[in-house]
Amino acid sequence: MTYTTKIEDNILHLTGAGKETRFHAVWLRDNLPGADYRDPGNGQRLVTLANLPEEITLEAADVKGDTAELCFADDDTAHSFDINWLLENAYDKPAVSGMNPDITAWTSALTDVPTGDMTELKTDKAAKLKWLSAVQDYGFAKVTGMEPVEGGLFDIADLFGYVRETNYGRHFEVRTEVNPVNLAYTGLGLQAHTDNPYRDPVPTLQILSCLENSAAGGENMVVDGFACAERLRQEDPEGFDALASYSIRFEYAGSADVCLQSHRPMIELSPEGLFVQMRFNSRSIAPVQDVPFDAMEVWYRAYRRLSAIIDDPAMEVTFKLSPGEAFIVDNTRVLHARKGYSGEGSRWLQGCYADKDGLRSTRAAIARELGEA
């Protein structure tokens, strides 16, 4: 493809295939390529803004093959920028808000649950990349082909990162029995929720693996919290703004030496308006004190409606785990729950937490290695 350049008002205009992309002189100067400016090994900058001149003037620009050669007024060197790199890192594009364009929102219409076989995930990098990409895209995925043994869930965390230990320990038990001797081990259903909203930061990934599941019912359920929030925005923009604008307190004090608290909005947006995080767990909300008096009725109206949307079967995907199967959820986006169950049998799952920076890093590294970045 043929590209042309021109400079107007100290801005580089790069044109190709009928599309023009603009770059400010200061941005270009801050991103100079080459070993004098970035470490060849790790890519980190070797200069700071203090090394840049106060006045940065783009003096000349030319194209040679796939390279844009630029000269600045204070520097005699011609700096060569790879045009593909410039386009990959371009910021001259329409502003976006709401759903992050890099993810796929979903409802109950999602019938093909993303799944990876543990043996393949351990031995086949392409299969592992596909599974990691699915977790990043959809916010959840299943794993099959595991041995139903205690601690087997750690093998999933080892695929991309590390277990995040909490006051619950390195892992926790989700062990319930039908007709139990203790009400703590009931088969009651749970509303879809995010875990640990009272932590700051919350564990960003949760893993649940199945060791026993002989009871009737007890299906796992996942709900895309971002899709629910977007539906609320369409139905009630004022209520959506209330849930996104005011922080509320989440709290857990399960024992004498634990009192976990956070102060965050139920729907968290980036400054650009993109979805960042959902915190939804009615069991852990402390009395709401930080919503202004005049906004409280609107806030509760929206909270009630969001709860109803989350409970709507049209928003949920359900599946039942068998021994040797597991699933992972992005705890900042996807709500999870279980259906109630009764009859004979038992249900035993083990859970642990991890963080998605490791998952994203591993996915990106494999994609780069396989040429799919």
C-alpha positions as CSV (number, residue, x, y, z in Angstrom):
1,M,0.0,0.0,0.0
2,T,1.2,3.5,-0.8
3,Y,1.2,6.1,1.9
4,T,1.8,9.9,1.8
5,T,2.6,12.4,4.5
6,K,2.2,16.0,5.1
7,I,2.7,18.4,8.1
8,E,0.1,20.9,9.1
9,D,0.0,22.9,12.4
10,N,2.8,20.7,13.8
11,I,0.7,17.6,13.2
12,L,1.7,14.6,10.9
13,H,-1.0,13.5,8.5
14,L,-0.4,10.0,7.3
15,T,-2.7,8.9,4.4
16,G,-3.2,5.5,2.8
17,A,-6.1,3.6,1.2
18,G,-8.1,6.8,1.4
19,K,-7.9,7.1,5.1
20,E,-6.0,9.8,7.0
21,T,-4.5,9.4,10.5
22,R,-3.1,12.2,12.5
23,F,-0.2,12.3,15.1
24,H,0.9,15.2,17.2
25,A,4.5,16.2,17.2
26,V,4.9,15.7,21.0
27,W,3.4,12.2,20.8
28,L,5.8,11.2,18.0
29,R,8.8,12.7,19.9
30,D,7.8,10.8,23.1
31,N,7.7,7.5,21.1
32,L,10.9,7.7,19.2
33,P,12.1,4.2,18.1
34,G,15.5,2.8,18.5
35,A,18.0,1.6,21.1
36,D,18.7,5.1,22.3
37,Y,15.2,5.5,23.4
38,R,13.9,2.1,24.3
39,D,15.6,-0.9,25.8
40,P,15.9,-3.5,23.0
41,G,15.1,-6.3,25.4
42,N,12.1,-5.2,27.4
43,G,10.9,-2.3,25.3
44,Q,10.8,0.1,28.3
45,R,11.6,3.8,27.7
46,L,15.2,5.0,28.5
47,V,14.2,8.7,28.5
48,T,11.7,10.7,30.5
49,L,9.7,13.8,29.5
50,A,12.4,15.8,31.1
51,N,14.7,14.8,28.2
52,L,12.3,16.3,25.7
53,P,12.7,19.9,24.6
54,E,10.1,22.4,25.7
55,E,9.2,23.3,22.1
56,I,8.8,20.3,19.8
57,T,8.5,21.1,16.1
58,L,8.0,18.6,13.4
59,E,10.1,19.9,10.5
60,A,10.0,17.3,7.7
61,A,8.3,14.0,6.9
62,D,8.7,11.5,4.1
63,V,7.7,7.9,3.3
64,K,10.2,5.2,2.2
65,G,8.6,1.9,1.7
66,D,6.9,0.9,4.9
67,T,8.7,3.6,6.9
68,A,7.8,7.1,7.8
69,E,11.0,9.2,8.2
70,L,10.6,12.3,10.4
71,C,12.8,15.1,11.4
72,F,12.4,17.5,14.3
73,A,13.7,21.1,14.4
74,D,16.0,20.6,17.4
75,D,17.5,17.3,16.1
76,D,19.5,16.5,13.0
77,T,18.7,12.8,13.1
78,A,16.0,11.3,10.7
79,H,13.9,9.0,12.9
80,S,12.3,6.0,11.1
81,F,8.8,5.0,12.3
82,D,7.4,1.7,11.0
83,I,4.0,2.7,9.4
84,N,2.3,-0.5,10.7
85,W,3.4,0.4,14.2
86,L,2.0,3.9,13.9
87,L,-1.3,2.6,12.6
88,E,-1.5,-0.1,15.4
89,N,-0.9,2.6,18.0
90,A,-3.0,5.4,16.4
91,Y,-5.2,7.4,18.7
92,D,-7.0,9.4,16.0
93,K,-10.3,7.6,16.1
94,P,-13.8,8.1,17.3
95,A,-14.4,8.1,21.0
96,V,-16.2,5.0,22.4
97,S,-18.3,4.5,25.5
98,G,-20.3,1.7,27.1
99,M,-19.2,-1.8,26.0
100,N,-15.5,-2.3,25.5
101,P,-15.0,-3.0,21.8
102,D,-12.5,-5.8,22.6
103,I,-15.1,-8.0,24.3
104,T,-18.2,-9.8,23.3
105,A,-21.4,-9.2,25.3
106,W,-23.8,-12.1,25.6
107,T,-27.1,-13.4,26.8
108,S,-28.8,-16.8,27.0
109,A,-28.5,-16.9,23.2
110,L,-24.9,-18.0,23.8
111,T,-25.3,-21.8,23.5
112,D,-21.7,-22.8,22.7
113,V,-20.0,-22.4,26.0
114,P,-16.2,-21.8,25.5
115,T,-14.4,-24.9,26.7
116,G,-10.9,-26.2,26.8
117,D,-9.6,-29.7,27.5
118,M,-7.0,-29.7,30.3
119,T,-4.6,-32.1,28.5
120,E,-4.6,-29.8,25.4
121,L,-4.3,-26.7,27.5
122,K,-1.1,-28.1,29.1
123,T,0.5,-29.3,25.8
124,D,-0.9,-27.3,22.9
125,K,-0.2,-23.5,22.8
126,A,-2.7,-22.9,20.1
127,A,-5.5,-24.5,22.2
128,K,-4.3,-22.6,25.2
129,L,-4.4,-19.3,23.3
130,K,-7.9,-20.0,22.1
131,W,-9.1,-20.8,25.7
132,L,-7.4,-17.7,27.2
133,S,-8.8,-15.5,24.5
134,A,-12.3,-16.9,25.2
135,V,-11.9,-16.0,28.9
136,Q,-10.8,-12.5,28.0
137,D,-13.6,-12.1,25.4
138,Y,-16.6,-13.7,27.1
139,G,-15.5,-13.4,30.7
140,F,-15.8,-17.1,31.4
141,A,-15.0,-20.6,30.1
142,K,-15.1,-24.2,31.1
143,V,-12.3,-26.8,31.5
144,T,-12.9,-30.5,31.0
145,G,-10.7,-33.6,31.2
146,M,-9.4,-33.0,34.7
147,E,-8.9,-35.6,37.4
148,P,-11.6,-35.0,40.1
149,V,-9.1,-34.7,42.9
150,E,-8.6,-32.2,45.7
151,G,-6.5,-29.2,44.6
152,G,-6.9,-30.0,40.9
153,L,-8.2,-26.4,40.4
154,F,-4.6,-25.1,41.0
155,D,-3.6,-26.6,37.7
156,I,-6.0,-24.1,36.0
157,A,-4.3,-21.2,37.8
158,D,-0.9,-22.5,36.8
159,L,-1.9,-22.2,33.1
160,F,-1.5,-18.4,33.3
161,G,-0.6,-17.1,36.8
162,Y,-0.9,-17.6,40.5
163,V,-3.5,-18.2,43.1
164,R,-4.5,-15.2,45.1
165,E,-4.7,-16.2,48.7
166,T,-7.3,-14.5,51.0
167,N,-8.6,-14.9,54.5
168,Y,-10.5,-18.0,53.2
169,G,-7.1,-19.6,52.5
170,R,-5.4,-20.7,49.3
171,H,-8.7,-22.3,48.3
172,F,-12.2,-22.8,49.8
173,E,-14.7,-25.6,49.9
174,V,-18.2,-25.4,48.4
175,R,-19.5,-28.6,49.8
176,T,-23.2,-29.2,50.3
177,E,-25.4,-32.2,51.0
178,V,-29.0,-32.8,50.4
179,N,-31.0,-33.1,53.6
180,P,-28.0,-31.9,55.6
181,V,-27.5,-32.0,59.4
182,N,-26.4,-28.4,59.3
183,L,-28.1,-25.6,57.4
184,A,-24.7,-24.3,56.3
185,Y,-24.7,-27.1,53.8
186,T,-28.0,-26.4,52.1
187,G,-29.0,-26.9,48.5
188,L,-30.7,-23.5,48.2
189,G,-30.2,-21.5,45.0
190,L,-28.2,-18.4,45.0
191,Q,-28.8,-15.2,43.0
192,A,-26.1,-14.4,40.5
193,H,-23.4,-12.2,42.1
194,T,-19.8,-11.1,42.0
195,D,-17.6,-12.4,44.7
196,N,-15.9,-10.4,47.4
197,P,-17.1,-6.9,46.5
198,Y,-15.9,-5.8,50.0
199,R,-12.3,-6.2,48.9
200,D,-10.3,-3.4,47.2
201,P,-9.1,-4.7,44.8
202,V,-11.4,-7.7,44.4
203,P,-10.0,-11.0,43.2
204,T,-10.4,-10.6,39.4
205,L,-10.8,-14.2,38.5
206,Q,-12.6,-17.1,40.3
207,I,-12.1,-20.8,39.5
208,L,-14.5,-23.5,40.6
209,S,-13.8,-27.2,40.1
210,C,-16.2,-30.1,40.6
211,L,-15.2,-33.2,42.6
212,E,-18.7,-34.6,43.2
213,N,-22.1,-33.7,41.8
214,S,-24.7,-36.5,42.2
215,A,-27.7,-34.4,43.3
216,A,-30.5,-33.4,41.0
217,G,-30.3,-29.8,40.0
218,G,-27.6,-27.5,41.2
219,E,-26.7,-26.2,37.7
220,N,-24.1,-23.4,37.5
221,M,-25.3,-20.2,36.1
222,V,-23.4,-17.2,34.6
223,V,-24.6,-13.8,33.7
224,D,-22.8,-11.1,31.7
225,G,-22.9,-8.1,34.1
226,F,-21.9,-5.7,31.4
227,A,-24.7,-6.8,29.2
228,C,-27.1,-6.3,32.1
229,A,-25.8,-2.9,32.8
230,E,-26.1,-1.9,29.2
231,R,-29.7,-3.1,29.1
232,L,-30.4,-1.0,32.2
233,R,-28.8,2.1,30.5
234,Q,-31.2,1.6,27.5
235,E,-34.2,1.2,29.8
236,D,-33.4,3.8,32.4
237,P,-30.6,6.2,31.6
238,E,-31.2,8.2,34.8
239,G,-31.1,5.1,37.0
240,F,-28.0,3.8,35.2
241,D,-26.2,7.1,35.9
242,A,-27.1,6.9,39.6
243,L,-25.6,3.4,40.0
244,A,-22.5,4.6,38.1
245,S,-22.1,7.9,39.9
246,Y,-22.3,7.1,43.6
247,S,-20.0,4.8,45.6
248,I,-21.6,2.5,48.1
249,R,-20.1,0.5,50.9
250,F,-19.6,-3.3,50.8
251,E,-18.7,-5.1,54.0
252,Y,-17.9,-8.5,55.4
253,A,-17.1,-9.3,59.0
254,G,-17.3,-13.0,59.2
255,S,-15.1,-13.5,62.2
256,A,-13.6,-11.5,65.1
257,D,-10.4,-10.7,63.2
258,V,-11.9,-9.9,59.8
259,C,-13.7,-6.7,58.8
260,L,-13.3,-6.2,55.1
261,Q,-14.8,-3.0,53.5
262,S,-14.7,-1.3,50.2
263,H,-16.3,1.9,48.9
264,R,-17.0,1.7,45.2
265,P,-19.9,2.1,42.7
266,M,-22.1,-0.8,41.7
267,I,-21.3,0.0,38.0
268,E,-17.8,1.4,37.5
269,L,-16.9,3.2,34.3
270,S,-13.6,4.5,33.0
271,P,-13.2,8.3,32.5
272,E,-14.1,7.6,28.8
273,G,-17.3,5.9,29.8
274,L,-16.3,2.3,29.1
275,F,-17.4,-0.5,31.5
276,V,-14.7,-1.3,34.0
277,Q,-16.3,-3.4,36.8
278,M,-19.5,-4.7,38.2
279,R,-20.0,-5.2,41.9
280,F,-23.3,-6.9,42.6
281,N,-23.8,-8.9,45.8
282,S,-26.9,-8.1,47.8
283,R,-25.6,-10.1,50.8
284,S,-22.6,-7.8,51.2
285,I,-24.0,-4.3,50.7
286,A,-23.8,-2.2,53.9
287,P,-26.5,0.4,54.6
288,V,-26.3,2.9,51.7
289,Q,-25.2,6.2,53.1
290,D,-23.3,8.0,50.3
291,V,-26.1,8.5,47.8
292,P,-27.6,12.0,48.2
293,F,-31.1,12.2,49.7
294,D,-32.6,13.6,46.5
295,A,-31.1,10.7,44.5
296,M,-31.9,7.8,46.8
297,E,-35.2,6.8,45.3
298,V,-33.8,6.9,41.8
299,W,-30.8,4.8,43.0
300,Y,-33.0,2.2,44.5
301,R,-35.3,2.1,41.5
302,A,-32.2,1.4,39.3
303,Y,-30.9,-1.2,41.8
304,R,-34.2,-3.0,41.9
305,R,-34.4,-3.0,38.1
306,L,-30.8,-4.2,37.6
307,S,-31.5,-7.0,40.1
308,A,-34.6,-8.0,38.0
309,I,-32.5,-7.9,34.8
310,I,-29.9,-10.1,36.3
311,D,-32.6,-12.6,37.4
312,D,-34.1,-12.6,33.9
313,P,-33.6,-16.1,32.4
314,A,-33.0,-14.4,29.0
315,M,-29.7,-13.1,30.4
316,E,-28.3,-16.4,31.9
317,V,-26.3,-19.3,30.6
318,T,-26.5,-22.5,32.6
319,F,-24.5,-25.7,32.6
320,K,-24.0,-28.5,35.1
321,L,-20.5,-29.5,36.0
322,S,-19.5,-33.2,36.2
323,P,-16.6,-34.4,38.3
324,G,-13.4,-33.5,36.5
325,E,-14.9,-30.3,35.1
326,A,-14.4,-26.7,36.2
327,F,-15.1,-23.1,35.1
328,I,-13.5,-19.8,35.4
329,V,-15.1,-16.3,35.6
330,D,-13.9,-12.8,35.3
331,N,-15.1,-11.6,38.7
332,T,-15.1,-8.0,37.6
333,R,-17.7,-8.6,34.9
334,V,-19.5,-12.0,35.0
335,L,-21.9,-12.9,37.8
336,H,-22.2,-16.5,38.8
337,A,-24.7,-18.5,40.8
338,R,-26.2,-22.0,41.2
339,K,-29.7,-23.3,40.9
340,G,-31.3,-25.0,43.9
341,Y,-31.3,-28.8,44.1
342,S,-32.9,-31.6,46.1
343,G,-33.1,-35.4,46.3
344,E,-30.3,-37.9,47.0
345,G,-26.7,-37.2,46.5
346,S,-24.1,-34.5,47.2
347,R,-22.3,-31.6,45.6
348,W,-18.7,-30.8,46.2
349,L,-16.8,-28.0,44.5
350,Q,-13.5,-26.3,45.4
351,G,-12.8,-22.7,44.6
352,C,-9.9,-20.3,44.4
353,Y,-9.1,-16.9,43.2
354,A,-6.5,-15.6,40.8
355,D,-5.9,-12.3,38.9
356,K,-6.4,-11.6,35.2
357,D,-3.3,-9.5,34.7
358,G,-1.5,-12.9,34.6
359,L,-4.1,-14.3,32.2
360,R,-3.8,-11.3,29.9
361,S,0.0,-11.4,30.0
362,T,0.1,-15.1,29.1
363,R,-2.4,-14.7,26.3
364,A,-0.5,-11.8,24.8
365,A,2.8,-13.6,25.0
366,I,1.6,-16.7,23.4
367,A,-0.2,-14.7,20.7
368,R,3.0,-12.9,19.9
369,E,5.0,-16.2,19.8
370,L,2.5,-17.7,17.4
371,G,2.3,-14.6,15.3
372,E,-1.4,-13.9,16.2
373,A,-0.8,-10.7,18.2
